[in-house]
Amino acid sequence: MGRREDASRWIGKALAIDPDDPIVLYNAVSVSVLLGKHSGAMPFLEQYARVTDRKTAAALLEHDREFESLKHLPRFRALI
């Protein structure tokens, strides 16, 4: 919808409230990818994997098409 600044601001607020919430972290990865900040997505992704059941995280990450642009990164591959 073209509201990139709003998305970035809202995800920042959500992370400030609960930086270990899996849903917030997953959305932070999505927002980062959509904004073209692929390297910025990785810390959120790694934290998501730490606070989520490893099997569930791997399945979601491997099959979510939003993350196609990250799948070639060694740090991403290490999570799945």
C-alpha positions in Angstrom: 0.0 0.0 0.0 3.1 2.2 -0.1 3.1 3.0 3.6 6.7 1.8 4.2 7.6 4.5 6.8 4.5 3.6 8.7 5.3 -0.1 8.6 8.9 0.6 9.8 7.7 2.8 12.6 5.0 0.4 13.8 7.3 -2.6 13.8 9.8 -0.6 15.8 7.1 0.2 18.4 6.1 -3.5 18.6 9.7 -4.5 19.1 10.2 -1.9 21.8 7.2 -3.4 23.6 8.1 -7.1 23.3 11.4 -7.8 21.5 11.1 -11.6 22.0 7.5 -12.1 20.7 7.7 -14.6 17.8 4.9 -12.9 15.9 6.5 -9.5 16.2 9.9 -10.9 15.2 8.4 -12.7 12.2 6.7 -9.5 11.1 10.0 -7.6 11.6 11.7 -10.0 9.2 8.8 -9.5 6.7 8.9 -5.7 7.0 12.7 -5.6 6.6 12.5 -7.8 3.5 9.7 -5.7 2.0 11.8 -2.6 2.6 14.8 -4.2 0.9 16.8 -4.4 4.1 17.9 -8.0 3.7 20.9 -7.8 6.0 18.8 -6.0 8.6 16.3 -8.9 8.5 18.8 -11.5 9.6 19.1 -10.5 13.3 15.3 -10.6 13.6 15.2 -13.9 11.9 17.9 -15.4 14.1 16.1 -14.1 17.2 12.8 -15.6 15.9 14.5 -19.0 15.5 15.8 -18.7 19.1 12.4 -18.0 20.7 10.4 -20.4 18.5 10.3 -24.1 18.3 13.1 -25.0 15.9 11.0 -27.4 13.8 8.2 -24.9 13.4 10.5 -22.0 12.6 12.4 -24.0 10.0 9.1 -25.1 8.3 7.7 -21.6 8.2 11.0 -20.0 7.0 11.5 -22.6 4.3 8.0 -22.2 2.8 7.2 -18.5 3.2 7.6 -16.9 -0.2 8.3 -13.5 1.3 11.8 -14.8 2.3 12.8 -16.0 -1.2 15.4 -13.2 -1.4 17.1 -14.5 1.8 17.3 -18.1 1.0 20.7 -17.9 -0.7 22.3 -16.4 2.5 24.4 -18.8 4.6 22.9 -17.3 7.8 19.4 -18.1 6.5 20.4 -21.6 5.4 21.8 -22.3 8.9 18.3 -21.7 10.4 16.6 -24.3 8.2 
